[in-house]
């Protein structure tokens, strides 16, 4: 009968590795169940196609405007996903306002929607913060378990901006919204290494 050496760190490290693996698998399953495509991937692909293969700098829109803000301005459900419904609404808006009808939210469309440069620049900063903090993964949990989600919120900070429960279990659109509130209140101070 094998015995475990209680002085060894190996069983603890193996348990930690298995736990991390289970959390990652659960996160992947949760993303699949939500059935949502990443707004970033759709927008980048659209912009790259429109720009002849050039890649976009920010995965929101080429000019950094958050997809949820565009959707709110268009009067469609603001879920943060630049999907077919949003693309159709953008095209309708462009047609009605005498803009180039391409389904891409560029500077002219942003101006016509009334989405300012300040909001776009804040969105660009938040996207860089998310990439630095979690690689943009809304289900990320720090190694010590203190920070959660795309922007690595502590639970106290998450509650201070109106969040409930575990930030890593909230939708990506909600995490973006809460991060925007926090950024508006405190700037980059909550993310000293990434802002």
C-alpha positions in Angstrom: 0.0 0.0 0.0 1.6 3.3 -1.1 1.9 6.1 1.4 2.0 9.8 0.9 5.0 11.8 2.2 3.3 14.6 4.1 6.5 16.6 4.0 6.4 16.7 0.2 4.8 19.6 -1.7 4.1 17.4 -4.7 0.5 16.3 -3.7 -0.5 19.9 -3.0 1.0 21.1 -6.3 -0.8 18.4 -8.2 -4.1 19.2 -6.5 -3.6 22.9 -7.4 -2.9 22.0 -11.0 -6.0 19.9 -11.2 -8.1 22.7 -9.7 -6.8 25.2 -12.1 -7.5 22.8 -15.0 -11.1 22.3 -13.8 -11.6 26.0 -13.5 -10.4 26.6 -17.0 -12.6 23.8 -18.4 -15.6 25.2 -16.6 -14.9 28.7 -18.1 -14.7 27.2 -21.6 -18.0 25.4 -21.0 -19.6 28.5 -19.7 -18.5 30.5 -22.8 -19.9 27.8 -25.1 -23.2 27.7 -23.3 -23.6 31.4 -23.6 -23.4 30.9 -27.3 -22.1 34.3 -28.0 -19.4 35.1 -30.4 -16.8 37.5 -29.2 -17.6 41.1 -30.2 -13.9 41.6 -30.6 -13.4 38.8 -33.1 -16.4 39.9 -35.2 -15.4 43.6 -35.3 -11.8 42.9 -36.0 -12.7 40.5 -38.8 -15.2 43.1 -40.3 -12.6 45.9 -40.0 -9.8 43.7 -41.5 -12.0 42.8 -44.4 -13.0 46.4 -45.0 -9.4 47.6 -44.7 -8.2 45.0 -47.2 -6.7 42.7 -44.5 -5.2 45.3 -42.2 -5.7 44.4 -38.6 -7.5 46.8 -36.2 -5.8 48.2 -33.1 -8.8 47.8 -30.7 -11.2 44.9 -30.7 -14.2 47.2 -30.0 -14.3 49.3 -33.2 -11.5 50.6 -35.3 -11.8 53.9 -33.4 -12.3 52.4 -30.0 -16.0 52.9 -29.4 -17.6 50.2 -27.3 -20.1 48.1 -29.2 -22.6 48.4 -26.4 -22.6 52.2 -26.7 -23.1 51.9 -30.5 -26.0 49.5 -29.9 -27.6 51.8 -27.3 -27.4 54.7 -29.8 -29.0 52.6 -32.5 -31.8 51.4 -30.2 -31.0 47.7 -30.4 -30.3 45.4 -27.5 -26.9 46.5 -26.0 -25.3 43.1 -25.4 -21.8 44.1 -26.6 -21.8 41.7 -29.5 -21.4 43.1 -33.0 -23.5 40.5 -34.7 -26.0 40.4 -37.6 -28.7 42.5 -35.9 -26.3 45.3 -35.0 -24.7 45.2 -38.5 -28.2 45.6 -40.0 -29.0 48.5 -37.7 -25.8 50.2 -38.6 -26.5 49.8 -42.3 -30.1 51.2 -41.8 -28.7 54.2 -39.8 -26.0 54.8 -42.5 -28.6 54.7 -45.3 -31.0 57.0 -43.4 -28.2 59.6 -42.7 -26.6 59.7 -46.1 -23.4 57.9 -45.0 -21.5 55.2 -46.8 -23.5 52.0 -46.3 -20.9 49.4 -45.3 -22.0 48.2 -41.9 -18.7 49.5 -40.4 -18.7 52.0 -37.6 -16.0 54.5 -38.7 -15.5 58.1 -37.7 -18.4 59.5 -39.7 -20.8 57.0 -38.3 -19.6 57.5 -34.8 -20.0 61.3 -35.2 -23.5 60.9 -36.6 -24.4 58.6 -33.7 -23.1 61.2 -31.2 -20.5 58.9 -29.7 -17.6 61.2 -28.7 -13.8 60.7 -28.9 -13.6 60.8 -25.1 -15.7 57.6 -24.8 -13.8 56.0 -27.6 -10.4 56.7 -26.0 -11.6 55.4 -22.6 -12.7 52.2 -24.3 -9.2 51.9 -25.9 -7.6 52.3 -22.5 -9.9 49.7 -21.0 -9.2 47.2 -23.8 -5.5 47.6 -23.2 -6.1 47.1 -19.4 -8.1 43.9 -20.1 -5.4 42.5 -22.3 -2.8 43.2 -19.7 -4.7 42.0 -16.7 -6.3 38.8 -18.1 -5.5 38.5 -21.8 -9.1 39.6 -22.4 -10.5 36.4 -20.8 -13.8 37.3 -18.9 -13.5 34.0 -16.9 -10.0 34.5 -15.7 -9.1 34.1 -12.0 -5.8 35.2 -10.5 -3.5 32.5 -9.2 -4.2 33.5 -5.6 -7.9 33.7 -6.2 -8.3 37.3 -5.2 -9.0 38.8 -8.6 -11.7 37.8 -11.1 -12.8 38.4 -14.6 -11.6 40.3 -17.6 -10.4 43.3 -15.6 -9.3 41.3 -12.5 -11.8 42.9 -10.1 -11.5 42.2 -6.4 -15.0 41.3 -5.0 -15.0 44.6 -3.0 -14.3 46.7 -6.1 -16.9 44.7 -8.1 -19.5 45.5 -5.5 -18.5 49.2 -5.3 -19.5 49.6 -9.0 -22.8 47.8 -8.6 -21.7 44.2 -9.4 -23.1 41.2 -7.6 -21.6 37.7 -7.1 -18.4 36.6 -8.8 -17.1 39.0 -11.5 -15.8 36.0 -13.5 -19.3 34.6 -13.8 -20.8 37.9 -15.1 -21.2 38.5 -18.8 -18.4 40.2 -20.7 -20.7 43.1 -21.5 -21.5 43.6 -17.8 -17.7 43.4 -16.9 -17.0 46.1 -19.6 -19.8 48.3 -18.2 -18.5 48.0 -14.6 -14.9 48.6 -15.7 -16.1 51.8 -17.5 -17.8 53.0 -14.3 -14.7 52.3 -12.3 -12.5 54.0 -14.9 -14.7 57.1 -15.0 -14.6 57.3 -11.2 -10.9 56.6 -10.6 -9.1 56.6 -13.9 -6.3 54.0 -14.2 -5.5 53.9 -10.5 -7.2 50.5 -9.8 -4.9 49.0 -12.4 -1.5 50.4 -11.6 0.6 47.9 -13.6 -1.6 48.0 -16.7 -3.3 51.4 -17.1 
